[in-house]
Amino acid sequence: MRTSPESFNISGMLKEKPEEKIEEIRAAAQAAFAKAPTAKELYDAKVQFLGKQGSFSSIMKEMGKLSAEEKPAFGKLVNEVKQALEAIYSEREEALKSGELAAQLAAETLDLSLPSNVGQTGARHPIALVIEEISGILARLGYSVRTGPLIEKDRYNFEGLNFPPDHPARDMQDTFYVDKEHVLRTHTSPIQVRTMELENPPLRVIGVGPVFRADSDISHSPNFHQIEGLCIDRKVSMADLKGTISFFVREYFGKDLKTRFRPSYFPFTEPSAEVDCSCPICIGKGYIGNEPCRMCKTSGWIEIGGSGLVHPNVLKFAGVSYPEWQGFAFGFGVERMAIIKYGIDDIRLFNENDVRFLRQFSV
Ligand code: DAH
């Protein structure tokens, strides 16, 4: 027995006022459709009234209880109301959806005047830039680049450069030995020997690339780079060497800088000279205002490399006929060239890959 007032005795009610009940559902559905704030909630309301388990389905189930005469009219009425509600639903759905789309478009508008996220771009490494710049200056004097192996034969790294076996001059370079006959090349000078063996004079060549020494502190790195020049011609003197290096210094560091030679020793040159140029940071003054220059430590001069006339033993070893052909050579540390020009105070920065450092050289 159904006694609760909530329980919906539809057949009882139908018998009384079926149109009224349907009218009631129509009004409730219409109100719910009108109230639904979003398409999602509208859809939920549709399911509630028109869905399989919805109000209309329950009414239809009760149809069986109607008399044969009542059935067609009732069915027609239900269909009409359902169609009308479907139409209201579709209209409302379209309105809500277009409103939502408009709101979404308004909310997601792109402000094309905002700066974009610029991706980080790479840049040439300062060592590559310095190598390119130095090679470019020497190219204007007719020099062209040669390279050689990083694991080098003792024959080219030492023997061909007039370092006899067990000679104390070998201690000038803290060498990484690979085996008895091979080393990680300690300098780019073996490229000189290889080139003279392969090519006929006259020659103007640049040897360039990484070199290795068992040495590490604020101004020494176990791997660094060298660049050197070799000129072989019929008549070559210290004056040619000095003219070439002076030209290079003025082009690379600045027009006002001077060059000076200090006597030195390298097994592969005779005579040999250490090359200094006026300190590019304080322009040779030793002080910047009243501050002592940290680069040259107030001397006004800075050492940039070694040089000399190619030793006859080196020419003979490589098969160049001496004294018909003579030569001069000079070599610089690439990191040092960058350090002096840009006032960098720690050689390790070149290998740390800190973009804040590297970015300062990008062009
Ligand atoms: N190879 C020398 C070194 O690493 C530098 C050097 C000195 C190179 C004199 C030269 C030269 O070409 O003539 O210490």
Boltz pocket constraint, residues with backbone or C-beta under 6 A from the ligand:
constraints:
  - pocket:
      binder: B
      contacts: [[A, 186], [A, 187], [A, 188], [A, 189], [A, 228], [A, 229], [A, 266], [A, 269], [A, 273], [A, 305], [A, 306], [A, 307], [A, 308], [A, 328], [A, 329], [A, 330], [A, 331], [A, 332]]
      max_distance: 6.0
